[in-house]
Amino acid sequence: MIADTKSPLAELAEALGSRQEVLVTGGTGFVGSRLVSALAAAGHSVTVLSRKTVGSTGLPTGVKVITSLDELAASARIKAVVNLAGEPLANGFWTKAKRARIIASRIDVTEACLELIERLTARPEVFISASAIGWYGLRGDEELTEASSGTDCFSRQVCVAIEAAASKAEALGLRTVRLRIGLVLAAEGGLLGRMVLPFKLGLGGPFGRGRHWMSWIHRDDLVRLICHCIANSALSGPVNGTAPAPVRNRDFTRALGKALHRPALLPVPALPLEWVLGDFAKELLLGGQRVLPEAALNSGFTFRYSQIDEALKAIFKP
C-alpha cells in the first residue's frame, strides 16, 4: 500500500505510481538520501547499499541498509537499480591517487551491480547509472545535447569509464539509462553548501571572468527525473540531468547573491586557482558546459525549476 502520497516528499516520486522495489547505491549521499527519502515517503520498498552502519545513515525507518550486494539473495525482487555511488570529484586535490580512487570506486560498484543482476532469478527492468556532464569535456559556448560528442579531459575520462561499464547491462537485456548529471542545487550540501558562507559574509563573486557556463539542476527535479527514468520504458541511453536554462557563472553568482540578499561583486582571480588546483580548477571552477536536457524534455518530463532565480528562491525561502 502506498504511503502518504500527498506529502511534498512523496510527490517527488509520483511518476512511479504503484509500489516498486528499488535498489539505490550511494543512498546516503547528497542526491541519494533525498531520492531514498522520497521513495520511502511514497511507500516504495527501498534497499540501500552504504558503507555506513544502519544506525548512522539517517535514512527513514523501513529502508533496508546493506553493506554488500552479496547480502541480497538470488530470489530478491528488485525492479530498478539506481547506481549513484562513487568517490566525490570535488572534495580534494586531484592527485594521482585521488584520480585513481575516483575512477575505481565507480567502476567497482557498477561491476558489483552487474554481478548482482546476473545472479538474480528475476532481473530488474532498468539500470540507471549516474554519470556527469563532464562527459562532454570543456566546450565553451556550444549548446550540447545527448547527441553531442566530447573533448578529452579528466572529467570526461571518468564519465567515459563509468558509461562503458554501465553499458554492459544492456548485454544482460536491461534498459539502461546513463544519467549525465549537472551541478545539483540544494541548501544542505553540494555546490551551494560550499558557496553560501562566503556569500553570506559578502565575499561572493564570479570565478575568473565569469563567462563559463554552469548547467545546474535543483535536487528535487533530479530526484523526480530519476523516478521518471524508472517509470518511462521509452527512455534509455544518455539522459542529461540538467535544467533547460543553463547560465554563465557571473549570472549564477548574481542570482545567488540576490537570493541571499548579499552583494556578489568580488571576483575570484583565475590564475591563483589554476596555479594551486591545476586541472581541478580548469574543469570544475573555471570551465563548464552548456548542456540542454533534450531527452528528458522529449520524453515529457516537466521541470518544476527551469530558471535559476526561481530555483534559488525556493531553496533559500524563509
Phi, psi and omega in degrees: 000135181289142179283207184289088184287353180267354179289151179304322179295312182298327181297336178295336181252018186295339180296339186279337178067238186294165187304130180238157175253117187234131173258128180237121170266146186071029186283358175254004181278186185300315177274315186300320182295323178290320177298312181298318179297320179293315180298316181294320180297329180272003175087014180277158178272119187237130172244133183241129171270121184213150173280347180278154176284161186305316185287348184250007184280331185074013182275161182297155175299138179100344177282130179275127181246129177235155179255354177209141177292345177294343179289344181271129180285159179298337181275358182302139179261118179223122179272323185222140173246124178245112186257103182246002189283153175154152176300128179299144177280329194254022182247022178174168179299146178275069173288170179301318180293320179296317179300319181295320180293321181301313182286312185297321182299321181286318180294318182299313181291320179299315180294325177295322176297317181294322177297320177297313182302320181296326185266354178289137179297314175247112186284153177298165178270335185211144176239117179251119184245124181286122170243205181206163180290352171301345177305328185277351183073199181260115192236014177063228184269002184294132175284131188240131173241181180299342180274353183284158177267185182229161175244149190288135169193174184296318180303318178294320180301319177298311184294321178298318179295317179299311185291327177295318178293317182294328183295343178294339177295331179297325178292340177271004177088014181265139167295126187236127178248124177259098189273108182270098190272138176269206180282115187270128186249127171195157185289336190280352183173205180064210182302312183294327179301330179270340186263336190298314185301308178300326178292319179295332178275002180079019184251013183276157178175176182292158174268126183059225179282348177073017183268346183287155186273145175238114178261110193242169173204137173295138184302323180293326175293325178293318176300316178297322180293321177299315178295322177298319179293325176295315188282332188266103185291348180275350183269127174202168182077202182289138175224120180283123178264069180220154175290159186283359182230077175297156182227157173288156182304321181294326178286326176296312182293326177296317179293323179293317177300319179297316181295329181264000182058045180224154176290157177224062191246354185261101181291148174265116184300141184286317187302313178299323178298316180294319180298317185277318190254348177059230184299329178304313180290317182298323185269321187259332186253327186244353180235167180187191182223148177256088192255137179245138184274062187298315182297318180296313181296317180295336181272001177096006179288138179244124179280135173282330182234094183261344181242143186296323181298316182290327179293313181291326177297318179293321182292320186253024178296146182300000000 
